[in-house]
Every structure is written in C-alpha cells, then in structure tokens.
Amino acid sequence: MAPNKTGTNRYIQITRRKWGWIGHTCRKPASNTTRQALFWNPQGKSKRDRPRSTWRRNTEDELKKWGTTWHELEKTAQNRVRWRTVVDGLCSAMS
C-alpha cells in the first residue's frame, strides 16, 4: 500500500489500531459486551461455499505465527506500557 500524508503505510496504521483495540478490549471486565464479542466463538454450520473465516480466526492465525496465545495476550494487555511496546515492535517489524 502507498504511504499516506504522514508517510506511514496504511496497512501498518490499520494493524496498529487493530491491536490497540484488542489490548483495550482485553483490559475490560469479563462481563463487558465488547469483550464477550471479541471472544465469541460461533457454533454450527456456515452457508455452503462460505469459509468459516472470522476476524478472530484471522487474528488467531497471526498469533500462531508469533508463537503466542490469547491467554498470554490478555496478560500482556493488562500493562498498557508493555502492550504499546509489543504493538510498536510488531508494526516496526512489518515496515
């Protein structure tokens, strides 16, 4: 993707916001609707010829590439400074 006015890649901006939102949501209480939606696992069959690909499954694939789990991710997200460092490191590795 082409850089925007500030010179940063749009894909990196999207990734940074995505992981920032995930960290924000992981810090919410377990009873929060947004957090429940993040960890929701749909059951049953999907329509014919439709892959069972969800935003969460795509995110889990990324986690597998990095060799981490949702549980480790939640623990890291509790410390905001550490979480920002992780997200910054992830995004700098992409550029």
C-alpha positions in Angstrom: 0.0 0.0 0.0 1.1 3.5 -0.7 2.1 5.8 2.2 -0.3 8.5 3.4 0.4 12.2 4.0 2.4 11.4 7.2 4.5 8.8 5.3 3.3 5.8 7.1 1.9 2.7 5.4 -1.8 2.4 5.7 -1.6 -1.3 6.4 0.6 -0.6 9.4 -1.8 2.0 10.6 -4.7 -0.4 10.4 -2.7 -3.1 12.2 -1.6 -0.7 14.9 -5.3 0.3 15.5 -6.5 -3.3 15.4 -4.0 -4.4 18.1 -4.6 -1.3 20.1 -8.3 -2.0 20.2 -7.6 -5.7 21.1 -5.5 -4.5 24.0 -8.1 -2.0 25.1 -10.8 -4.7 25.0 -8.7 -7.3 26.9 -8.4 -4.8 29.8 -12.2 -4.6 30.1 -14.0 -6.8 32.7 -15.2 -10.3 31.5 -18.8 -9.2 31.8 -18.4 -6.4 29.2 -20.3 -7.0 26.0 -17.4 -5.9 23.7 -15.0 -8.3 25.4 -17.6 -11.1 25.1 -17.9 -10.3 21.4 -14.2 -10.5 20.9 -14.0 -14.0 22.4 -17.3 -15.2 21.0 -16.9 -18.5 19.1 -19.8 -19.1 16.6 -21.2 -22.6 16.6 -22.9 -24.5 13.9 -22.5 -24.7 10.2 -21.9 -21.8 7.8 -23.6 -21.4 4.5 -22.4 -23.5 1.6 -19.2 -22.3 -0.1 -18.5 -19.9 2.7 -15.3 -20.2 4.6 -15.6 -20.2 8.4 -13.2 -17.3 8.5 -13.8 -14.7 11.2 -11.9 -11.6 12.4 -10.9 -13.6 15.5 -9.7 -16.6 13.5 -7.6 -14.3 11.3 -6.2 -12.8 14.5 -5.5 -16.3 15.9 -3.6 -17.2 12.8 -1.4 -14.1 13.4 -0.9 -15.2 17.0 0.3 -18.6 15.8 2.8 -17.0 13.6 4.2 -15.1 16.6 4.1 -18.2 18.8 1.8 -16.8 21.4 -1.8 -17.5 22.8 -4.9 -15.5 23.7 -4.1 -16.0 27.4 -0.6 -14.6 27.1 -2.0 -11.7 25.0 -4.6 -10.9 27.7 -1.9 -10.9 30.4 0.4 -8.6 28.3 -2.5 -6.2 27.6 -3.1 -5.6 31.3 0.1 -3.5 31.3 -0.5 -0.6 28.9 3.1 0.4 28.5 4.2 -3.1 27.8 1.3 -3.5 25.4 2.2 -0.4 23.4 5.8 -1.7 23.2 4.6 -5.0 21.8 2.3 -3.3 19.2 5.1 -0.9 18.2 7.5 -3.8 17.8 5.0 -5.7 15.7 4.4 -2.7 13.5 8.0 -1.8 13.1 8.8 -5.4 12.0 6.2 -5.0 9.3 7.8 -1.9 7.7 
